[in-house]
Amino acid sequence: MPQVILGQPPNGKPAGRFALPARLILEKAPMFAMAAAVSVVICIVQGKSSASPYTFSWRIGNAMIAYVTYLEHFFYPVGLAILYPRCRPTCRSGGS
């Protein structure tokens, strides 16, 4: 913490006015590469497992729908509520 207060970042690099965006992106490239590699390994392992009935293409489609729905609610927030109405007693017991 004292290094940050004195103007020297804890990683030992000199504190300049502005860092170049290309340098910042290049600095984070190993992290993105590791994240991509882990994602590929997880997709391969899940594809070989019979634990999930969903295919890879179904998961990609579901992710795209989720992103579009998120953006829709971000730009046009209709139908959202802070307090949700109480559930009927039958919905807690399985509906029968």
N, C-alpha and C positions, 0 to 999 in steps of 0.2 A: 504493500500500500504506500509506503513512503516514496517509492520510485515513481509511482503515478502522480503523487502530489508534487514532486520536484520536477516533473515534466519528462522523466525518462520512463519509457514503457518497460514492464517487467521482462520482456523478451530480450532486452539488451540492445535493440535497434535504436538509433538516434531518432528523437521525435522531430520530424520535419513539419512544415506547414501543411502540405498536401502530399498524399501518396498517389502514384500513378495507378489508375484503375486496372491497366493491364498487369501490373506487378501484383496487385491484390488478387486478381483472378488467378494468376500463375501460382501465387502462394497457396491458394486453396485447392489447386488441381489435384494433389494427392488425396485429399479428403474425398473429393467427388469421385475419383477413380476407385477408391476403396468402397464407397457406398454403392457404386454401380456394380462392382464385382460381387459384393455380398448380395445385392438384389438378384443378379443372374443366378448365383448359386442357390438361393432360396427358391427361385422359380423352378429350377431344374429338380431340386429335391422334392418340392411339393408336387411336381408333375409325375414323379415316379411313385409317390405315395398314394394310397387309395383312401386316405383319411378324408379328403375333400371331394365332393361330387362335382365341383365346378371346374370347368376347363379354363385354360389361360386366356382364351379369347373372351370368355364370359366375364372374367375378372377385369380385363382391359375395358370392355364395354361398360361394366358397372362403374369403374373408376371415372370414365368419361361422363356418364350420366350424373354421378355425384358431383363432379366439378361444375358441370353446367347448372345443376340445381343450386349449388352453393353460390355461383355468380348471379343467378337469377334472384336469389334471396338477398344478396348483397346490394344489387342495384334496384330491386323492386321488392322491398320487404313487406309483403302483404300476407296475412294469414298467420303471422307470428304472434305469440302472446307471452307476456311475462308470467302470468298465472294461468295454468291450464285448468279447464273445468274438471271437477271431480268425476271419477269413474263410477259407473253404476255398480252396485254390489255383485251383479252377475258376471262382470268382466274379470273380477279377481278370482272367481271360482271356476274359471274355464268356460264360461258362457252357457252352462246348462243348469 
